[in-house]
Amino acid sequence: QVLRQCWTDVPVILVMRWWLSIFIVSGGTHVHRDHSEGVDQLLWMQSGHHQDAYLEHTTHDCEESGVHEPDGGSLHCRAFSCSDGKRVYDLQLIERREIHDMTDDDFALFGKAMNLIKLRQHAHQERGDIFSREKHHDHVDIGLPGYDDFAHMHHHSRGGHNSANFLPFHRWFLIYLEQQLQVAVANCSLTMPYWNWAMDTNRLDKSDVWTDRRFGTLSEGCVNTGFAAGWHWTSMKGNTSCLRRAPTAEINGVLPSWKEVQSELHSHSSFTALHELVENTWHNPLHCLIGGQMCSMDSPVDPSFYLHHAFIDRMWFWWQRKLSHMEADCAGCTNFEVHETDFDTDGEVPAEVWASHFDHSRGCYPIPKSHPRYCLRYLTEDKLPRVADAGA
């Protein structure tokens, strides 16, 4: 109860409005393949895994098939073919992997991208200016949101917690950060890893996630190891502090095993029951088991926030696949409220567009369903446990 309460008191998170999603297109497959040319995207398209309903015809001249550069625009990293001398763009394949399945080189690229967006500086720091349409079209680092801006968004916006919007919002939020990582390293193959902490539950503090070559030591105090070593954060009020963690004394065995997670997910046959289970029973406690900024409204300050939320999204994905008749259900979903942007509209985005029907020919979920830009899937981690008791 203490763990839940410390998180449920946190104000609800930011969500950007649907209009912006046309700029938030993300792609990529295996990180260890061709990083600069997006070869996997092109091969995926050419293999026939597409439907005309998802293809976008443009007036751009085309001489041969290719992949659009990671520029943060509406065609960001999208593979294209030629038809009558013009480009025809397909959806982006977002294929996420469990962090233990990443090589050191894979993770080094991810860490590099995170540090690059952490270092981004903006010509104007006023709240809202970072999202100007003009800057997004420039697709250069100056003016694009930096890492700390995501924490600011989280702090000041509403609509993403304690409601049916929880899962749809975070699906969007992860894709938005993924796009920024791809822009930073000019790499269409980079995607967000996730951490199946349920397979580490009995040794949570000893997981490989907390090694010096990953996210750094899980211990009381400032983070001085891992790719985020020495990171600092300045709040909107101008207060600066280090990235810090404060794990609870009893951390191991608090959360369920992966086998237990799957059983619970399968037993919840409505979207309402699902999002309440995931947010309140599993999502909230993990934040405060790690502690520090993770147990506050500024939780995205810690990059483990995204690792955790990618797994939360993985849970939703798993539930959608197992209860396929409910996969597009978003009962109770409303519009996200958008605050502190310079858009000239009311700043509302429908949550339901982030729940869609599985495309069996592609093996992924086309999203947003109202105007698909990318196709999401997760590589399975249903293997032998990493340690003898992790999956018991």
Buried (B, 14 or more C-beta within 10 A) or exposed (E): EEBBEBBEEBBBBBBBBBBBBBBBBBBBBBBEEBBEBBBBBBBBBEEEBBBEEBBBEBEBEBEEBBBBBBBBBBBBBBBBBBEEEBBBBBBBBBBBBBBBEBEEEBBBBBBBBBBBBBEBEBEEEEBBBBBBEEBBEBBEBEBBBBBBBBBBBBBBBBBBBBBBBBBBBBBBBBBBBBBBBBBBBEBBBBBBBBBBBBBBBBBBBBBEBBBEEBBBBBBEEBBBBBBBBEBEBEBBEEEEBBBBBBBBEEBEEBBBBBBBBBEBBEEBEEBEEBBBBBBBBBBBBBBBBBBBBBBBBBBBBBBBBBBBBBBBBBBBBBBBEEBEEBBBBBBBBBBBBBBBBBBEEEBBBBBBBBBBEBBEEBEBBBBBBEEBBBBBBBEEBEEEBBBEEBBE
